[in-house]
């Protein structure tokens, strides 16, 4: 048995793929052979019923010619008493069984579009690739992620290298999303969320291309997350906690309604908005600062904006959503979102790296 078996599969319709003839036996003079002619059939009800095949006897006049199927009447034209038999010896029978097992393993993966080369290695793993790429991928799967391996993969198949990279990013960020979801209902405090978003500032969106290492604008102001937009401007992200109420509450826990009609932001949120507006003011004062220009080349302080993340919105209905829209419309240079809004944004960001969607 070889170290691995390779099969070439070409789609023939939306639900079928043809396997290139698999040689089962060849005569010593190389003028006669027997092959397996198989087809993968998409069977969503039972993926185990995915293969149909025929044994074909082939001949050729000399070794420079193409193989031709041995002619003769079809089985439907035979009469009672006529005999048709293809005798397989023990070696051919064993090879037939081995290839059929491999084909059924391939068939469970369904029909692939276009032409695909598949390799079934000793570990019984179907690898959609050729031999050189299989060697590279095997090392990647074993954790040997040296620079030379990645360089070889990029050179051999840049598309595959991209897919593997996206898959790795997708997996890592899905873990971050899971941590976000697990902890959003816990009272972990502002410090936890500061550290969490410091490690994962990608959550705030693709319009931010980086983060300023120095959080202090001047002696008065230290920012939570000073981020850099794609056009080189500064935006301030102020992180509170999900456990803070978003709207002002009465002693019984119900909403306080101004004039019995209007929701009012919670005092903690009002303070955060005031803090954000003062950060904007202090930042603008540094616009002409020589010290800032020398240490932050290419980052501009013109009209900085502030994003405040505060409270939750998982149980909001129309009243809260309307008040939220009006609140943001009344602010200038500051935007407020909840931790649930940010979690939704993060989920959408992660799906950009979903290998199934690429």
C-alpha positions in Angstrom: 0.0 0.0 0.0 1.4 3.4 -0.9 1.9 6.2 1.6 -1.0 8.1 0.0 -3.6 7.7 -2.8 -4.4 10.6 -5.1 -7.7 11.0 -6.9 -8.6 13.6 -9.5 -12.2 14.7 -9.4 -14.0 16.9 -12.0 -17.6 18.2 -11.5 -20.0 17.1 -14.3 -23.1 18.8 -12.9 -24.3 20.5 -9.7 -24.8 17.1 -8.0 -22.2 14.8 -9.7 -18.4 14.6 -10.1 -16.4 12.2 -12.2 -13.3 10.5 -10.7 -10.4 10.0 -13.2 -10.1 6.3 -14.0 -8.2 4.5 -11.2 -5.9 1.8 -12.4 -6.5 -1.5 -10.7 -4.2 -3.8 -12.7 -1.9 -3.7 -15.7 -0.4 -6.5 -17.7 3.3 -7.0 -18.0 3.4 -5.9 -21.6 1.4 -2.8 -20.6 -1.2 -3.4 -23.3 -4.1 -4.4 -21.1 -5.4 -3.0 -17.8 -8.4 -2.9 -15.6 -9.7 0.4 -14.1 -12.3 1.6 -11.7 -14.6 4.2 -13.2 -16.3 6.0 -10.4 -18.7 8.9 -9.9 -19.5 11.0 -6.8 -23.2 11.7 -6.4 -24.5 14.3 -4.0 -26.9 12.5 -1.7 -27.9 14.9 1.1 -30.3 12.4 2.7 -27.5 9.8 3.2 -23.9 10.9 2.5 -22.7 7.3 2.8 -24.6 6.5 -0.4 -22.4 8.7 -2.5 -20.5 6.5 -4.9 -21.3 4.5 -8.0 -18.7 2.7 -10.1 -17.9 0.2 -12.9 -15.0 -2.1 -13.6 -13.7 -1.5 -17.1 -11.3 -3.6 -19.1 -9.1 -1.6 -21.5 -6.7 -2.4 -24.3 -4.3 -0.6 -26.6 -2.2 -1.7 -29.6 1.0 -0.3 -28.4 2.3 1.8 -25.4 2.2 5.0 -27.4 -1.6 4.8 -27.9 -4.4 5.9 -25.6 -6.3 3.3 -23.6 -9.6 2.2 -25.2 -12.5 0.4 -23.4 -13.0 -3.2 -24.6 -16.0 -3.3 -26.9 -18.9 -5.6 -26.7 -22.7 -5.6 -26.2 -24.2 -4.0 -23.1 -25.5 -6.2 -20.3 -29.1 -5.3 -21.2 -28.5 -6.9 -24.7 -27.3 -10.3 -23.3 -29.7 -13.3 -23.4 -30.3 -15.9 -20.8 -27.4 -18.3 -20.6 -24.8 -15.7 -21.8 -22.0 -15.3 -19.3 -20.1 -12.1 -18.5 -17.4 -12.3 -15.9 -14.3 -10.3 -14.9 -12.1 -12.4 -12.7 -10.1 -10.5 -10.0 -7.2 -12.1 -8.2 -6.5 -11.5 -4.5 -4.3 -8.5 -5.1 -6.7 -6.8 -7.4 -9.6 -7.6 -5.0 -7.7 -6.0 -2.1 -6.9 -2.9 -4.3 -10.5 -2.6 -5.3 -11.6 -2.7 -1.6 -9.0 -0.1 -0.6 -9.9 2.3 -3.4 -13.6 1.9 -2.7 -13.1 2.8 0.9 -11.1 5.9 -0.1 -13.8 6.9 -2.6 -16.6 6.6 0.0 -14.5 8.8 2.3 -14.2 11.4 -0.5 -17.9 11.0 -1.4 -18.9 12.0 2.2 -17.3 15.4 1.5 -19.8 15.9 -1.4 -19.3 17.3 -4.9 -16.6 19.9 -5.4 -16.9 22.5 -8.2 -14.4 22.4 -11.0 -11.4 20.0 -10.9 -9.9 19.0 -7.6 -6.9 16.8 -6.7 -7.5 14.9 -3.4 -5.0 13.0 -1.5 -5.8 10.4 1.2 -2.8 10.1 3.5 -2.0 7.3 6.0 -3.8 9.3 8.7 -7.1 8.7 6.7 -7.4 12.4 6.1 -8.7 13.8 2.8 -6.4 16.7 1.7 -7.7 18.8 -1.2 -4.3 19.5 -2.8 -1.4 18.1 -4.8 1.6 16.4 -3.3 3.8 19.5 -2.7 1.0 21.4 -1.1 0.1 18.4 1.0 3.6 18.3 2.5 3.4 22.0 3.4 -0.1 21.7 4.9 0.8 18.7 6.9 3.6 20.6 8.6 1.3 23.5 9.2 -1.2 21.2 10.8 1.6 19.7 13.0 2.3 23.2 14.3 5.6 23.8 12.4 4.7 27.3 11.4 8.2 28.5 10.6 8.7 31.4 8.2 10.1 29.1 5.5 6.9 27.0 5.6 4.7 30.0 5.2 6.9 31.3 2.4 6.8 28.0 0.7 3.0 27.9 1.0 2.6 31.4 -0.4 4.8 30.5 -3.3 3.1 27.2 -4.0 -0.5 28.4 -3.5 -1.1 32.0 -2.4 -4.8 31.5 -2.4 -4.6 28.6 0.0 -2.2 30.6 2.2 -4.7 33.4 2.4 -7.5 31.0 3.3 -5.4 29.4 6.1 -4.6 32.8 7.5 -8.2 34.0 7.4 -9.2 30.7 9.1 -6.7 31.3 11.9 -7.9 34.9 12.4 -11.5 33.7 12.3 -10.8 31.1 15.0 -9.0 33.5 17.3 -11.6 36.2 17.0 -14.4 33.8 17.6 -12.8 33.0 20.9 -12.7 36.8 21.7 -16.4 37.0 20.8 -17.2 34.1 23.1 -15.3 35.8 26.0 -17.3 39.0 25.3 -20.6 37.1 25.3 -19.7 35.2 28.5 -18.8 38.3 30.5 -21.2 41.0 29.3 -23.7 40.0 32.0 -21.1 39.9 34.8 -20.1 42.8 37.0 -16.3 42.8 36.2 -15.8 46.5 36.4 -14.3 49.1 34.1 -10.7 47.9 34.5 -11.5 44.5 33.0 -13.2 46.0 29.9 -10.3 48.5 29.5 -7.8 45.6 29.3 -10.1 43.6 27.1 -10.6 46.3 24.5 -6.9 47.2 24.7 -6.1 43.7 23.4 -8.9 43.7 20.9 -9.4 47.2 19.5 -10.4 45.6 16.1 -13.8 45.2 17.7 -14.5 48.9 17.2 -14.5 48.5 13.4 -12.4 48.5 10.3 -12.3 52.3 10.0 -9.7 52.3 12.8 -6.2 51.4 11.6 -4.3 51.6 14.8 -4.0 52.9 18.4 -1.8 55.6 19.8 0.5 54.0 22.4 0.6 57.2 24.6 -2.8 57.7 26.2 -2.0 61.0 27.9 -2.9 64.1 25.9 -1.7 66.5 28.5 -1.3 66.8 32.2 -5.1 66.9 32.6 -6.3 64.2 30.3 -5.6 60.5 29.9 -7.7 58.8 27.3 -9.1 55.2 27.5 -8.5 54.3 23.8 -7.1 56.9 21.5 -7.6 55.3 18.0 -6.4 56.4 14.6 -8.8 56.5 11.7 -7.9 55.5 8.1 -7.4 59.2 7.2 -5.0 59.7 10.1 -7.2 61.6 12.5 -7.7 60.9 16.2 -10.8 59.5 17.7 -11.4 58.9 21.4 -13.1 55.8 22.7 -14.3 56.0 26.3 -15.2 52.7 28.0 -17.6 52.4 30.9 -19.2 49.1 32.0 -22.3 47.1 30.8 -23.7 47.0 34.4 -24.3 50.7 34.5 -28.0 51.6 33.7 -28.3 53.5 30.4 -31.5 55.4 31.5 -32.3 57.2 34.7 -34.2 55.0 37.1 -36.6 55.5 40.0 -36.2 53.9 43.4 -38.5 51.0 42.3 -36.2 50.3 39.3 -38.6 51.6 36.7 -37.7 54.3 34.3 -37.8 58.0 35.4 -39.8 59.8 32.8 -39.3 63.6 32.5 -42.8 65.2 32.4 -44.0 61.5 32.4 -43.0 61.1 28.8 -39.3 61.3 28.1 -36.5 59.0 29.0 -33.4 60.6 30.5 -29.8 59.4 30.4 -28.5 57.9 33.6 -26.3 60.2 35.6 -23.3 58.0 34.9 -23.9 58.3 31.2 -24.3 62.1 31.5 -21.0 62.2 33.3 -19.4 60.1 30.6 -20.7 62.5 27.9 -19.4 65.5 29.8 -16.0 63.7 30.2 -15.9 62.9 26.5 -16.6 66.5 25.5 -13.8 67.8 27.8 -11.4 65.2 26.3 -12.3 66.7 22.9 -11.6 70.2 24.1 -8.3 69.3 25.7 -7.2 67.4 22.6 -8.0 70.3 20.3 -5.8 72.5 22.5 -2.9 70.3 21.6 -3.4 70.7 17.8 -0.5 73.2 17.5 1.6 71.6 20.1 5.2 71.1 18.9 5.7 68.2 21.4 2.6 66.4 20.0 3.7 66.9 16.4 7.2 65.5 17.1 5.9 62.4 18.8 2.8 61.7 16.7 3.8 62.5 13.1 1.0 61.9 10.7 -1.8 61.9 13.3 -4.1 64.9 13.2 -6.1 66.5 16.0 -8.5 68.4 13.8 -12.1 67.9 14.9 -11.5 64.8 17.1 -14.6 62.7 17.9 -15.5 60.6 20.9 -17.2 57.2 21.1 -18.7 56.2 24.5 -19.5 52.6 25.2 -22.0 52.4 28.2 -24.6 50.1 29.5 -26.8 47.5 27.7 -29.6 47.5 25.2 -30.5 43.8 25.0 -34.0 44.3 26.3 -34.8 47.6 24.5 -38.0 48.1 22.6 -39.2 50.9 20.4 -39.4 53.6 23.2 -35.7 53.1 24.2 -34.5 52.9 20.6 -36.2 56.1 19.8 -34.8 57.9 22.8 -31.4 56.5 22.0 -31.6 58.0 18.4 -32.7 61.4 19.8 -29.9 61.3 22.3 -27.2 60.8 19.7 -28.8 63.4 17.4 -28.5 66.0 20.2 -24.7 65.4 20.7 -22.0 67.1 18.7 -18.8 65.2 18.1 -19.8 62.5 20.5 -21.5 59.2 19.8 -22.9 56.8 22.4 -23.4 53.1 21.9 -24.1 50.2 24.3 -22.0 47.1 24.9 -24.7 45.1 23.0 -24.3 47.4 20.0 -20.5 46.9 20.2 -20.9 43.1 20.5 -23.1 43.0 17.4 -20.5 45.1 15.5 -17.8 42.6 16.6 -19.8 39.6 15.4 -20.1 41.3 12.0 -16.4 42.1 11.9 -15.5 38.4 12.7 -17.7 37.1 9.8 -15.5 39.0 7.3 -12.9 36.3 8.1 -15.2 33.4 7.9 -13.5 30.9 5.6 -16.9 29.5 4.6 -17.9 32.9 3.2 -14.6 33.6 1.4 
